[in-house]
Amino acid sequence: MTLRLGDIAPDFTQDSTDGPIHFYDWIGDKWAILFSHPKDFTPVCTTELGEVARLKPEFDKRKIKPIALSVDDVASHKGWVGDIEETQGSALNYPILADPDRKVSDLYDMIHPNANNTLTVRSVFIIDPSKKLRLILTYPASTGRNFTEILRVIDSLQLTDDYSVATPVNWKDGDDCVIVPSIQDPAELKAKFPKGYTAVKPYLRMTPQPNK
C-alpha cells in the first residue's frame, strides 16, 4: 500500500508492550509519531528508543504520542526494554508495537524488498488528530534518525496549521517565518501580521513568528 501526505493513516489493532493497541482510539485527539525498527536487540534501534524516551516531555508539550514498531513479538520487546534502560539511561515510557505477522508493516509499506525483504526500514510517520499523514520519512537501516529534526518539523507543522506562514530553510522555533504567497491584500496582511514584515522580494516576505 502506497501512502502519501494527506492520506488518512490506516487504522489497526495490534499487541504491544502496553497491551493491545487500537490505533485510532490510542491516538484520540492528539498527534502521533509512529516509527519502525528493523529488529529487536540491534544497536542503532537501542539508541533511538532511548532518545525518544528521553525526549518524551518534548513530545508531551506538543501533544504528540510516540509509538514504536518492530517485527518481533512482545516477549522479545520486553526483554529488550531492560537493555534500553541500562545502556541509554532512560526507562521506556511509550509502547512498542509487536508486528510478527507484518500486518502494520504492510499497511504502512515499511518493508522495502530491495533493502531487506523481511525487516522494516526506519520509517517515520507523523499523524495529526484528524488521522491525516502529515510527514513521511524513510531512513536506511544503517542510519539512526535525528529526533531533534523530527521535533523541529512537528513545530513547523503545528505553527503553519494555525497561522498563514511557512517556515524557511533551517528554521527553528522562534525564528522568522515566510508569509504565504496567497495573502496579498494589505488590510489582511496588517491584521494577520501586526508585528510587520520585510519584503525581500514580492514573493518572499519575512515576519516574526506569529505566536511568539
Residue pairs with C-beta under 8 A, 6 or more apart in sequence:
1 10
1 106
1 107
1 108
1 109
2 109
3 9
3 10
3 108
3 109
3 125
3 133
3 136
4 133
4 136
5 133
5 134
5 135
5 136
6 132
6 133
7 132
7 133
8 131
8 132
8 133
9 23
9 34
9 125
9 127
9 131
9 132
9 133
10 107
10 108
11 22
11 23
11 24
11 131
12 23
12 103
12 104
12 107
13 20
13 21
13 22
13 23
14 20
14 21
14 23
14 97
14 98
14 99
14 103
14 104
15 21
15 73
15 74
15 97
15 98
16 67
16 74
16 77
16 95
16 96
16 97
16 98
17 74
17 77
17 78
17 81
17 92
17 95
17 96
17 98
18 95
21 67
21 95
21 97
24 131
26 32
26 65
26 67
27 65
27 127
27 129
27 131
28 129
29 129
30 63
30 64
30 65
30 129
31 62
31 63
31 64
31 65
31 126
31 127
31 128
31 129
31 154
31 158
32 64
32 65
32 66
32 67
32 125
32 126
32 127
33 59
33 64
33 65
33 66
33 67
33 124
33 125
33 126
33 127
33 150
33 154
34 67
34 68
34 69
34 108
34 123
34 124
34 125
34 127
35 48
35 52
35 66
35 67
35 68
35 69
35 122
35 123
35 124
35 125
35 145
36 68
36 69
36 70
36 105
36 108
36 110
36 120
36 121
36 122
36 123
37 45
37 48
37 49
37 68
37 69
37 70
37 120
37 122
38 45
38 70
38 71
38 116
38 119
38 120
38 121
38 122
38 141
39 45
39 70
39 71
39 72
39 119
40 70
40 72
40 76
40 77
40 79
40 80
41 76
41 79
41 80
41 83
44 141
44 142
44 143
44 144
45 70
46 80
46 83
46 84
46 87
46 88
47 88
47 144
48 122
48 144
48 145
48 147
49 68
49 84
49 88
49 92
49 96
50 84
50 85
50 87
50 88
50 89
50 90
51 88
51 90
51 147
52 59
52 66
52 68
52 94
52 147
53 84
53 88
53 90
53 91
53 92
53 93
53 94
54 88
54 89
54 90
55 147
55 151
56 66
56 93
56 94
58 151
59 65
59 66
59 151
62 151
62 154
62 155
62 158
64 126
64 154
65 94
66 94
67 94
67 95
67 96
67 97
68 94
68 95
68 96
68 97
69 96
69 97
69 99
69 104
69 105
69 110
69 120
70 76
70 77
70 96
70 97
70 98
70 99
70 120
71 99
71 100
71 102
71 105
71 118
71 119
71 120
72 80
72 98
72 100
73 98
73 100
74 98
76 98
77 96
77 98
80 96
81 92
81 96
84 90
84 92
85 91
85 92
97 104
99 105
99 120
102 111
104 110
105 111
105 120
108 123
108 125
109 123
110 120
110 121
110 123
111 117
111 118
111 119
111 120
111 121
112 121
112 138
115 121
115 140
115 141
116 141
119 141
121 138
121 139
121 140
121 141
122 138
122 139
122 140
122 141
122 143
122 144
122 145
123 136
123 137
123 138
123 139
124 135
124 136
124 137
124 138
124 139
124 145
124 150
125 133
125 135
125 136
126 133
126 134
126 135
126 136
126 150
126 153
126 154
126 157
127 133
127 134
128 134
128 157
128 161
134 157
135 150
135 153
135 154
135 157
137 145
137 150
139 145
152 171
152 172
152 173
155 172
155 173
156 167
156 171
159 165
159 167
159 173
159 177
159 209
159 210
159 211
160 166
160 167
162 211
163 177
163 192
163 210
163 211
164 179
164 180
164 182
164 183
164 192
165 177
165 178
165 179
165 180
165 207
165 209
165 210
166 177
166 178
166 180
167 175
167 177
167 178
168 175
168 176
168 177
168 178
168 206
171 177
173 209
174 209
174 212
175 209
176 206
176 207
176 208
176 209
177 206
177 207
177 208
177 209
177 210
178 204
178 205
178 206
178 207
179 189
179 193
179 197
179 205
179 206
179 207
181 203
183 189
183 192
189 197
192 210
193 207
193 210
195 207
195 208
195 210
196 207
196 208
197 205
197 206
197 207
198 205
198 206
198 207
199 205
200 206
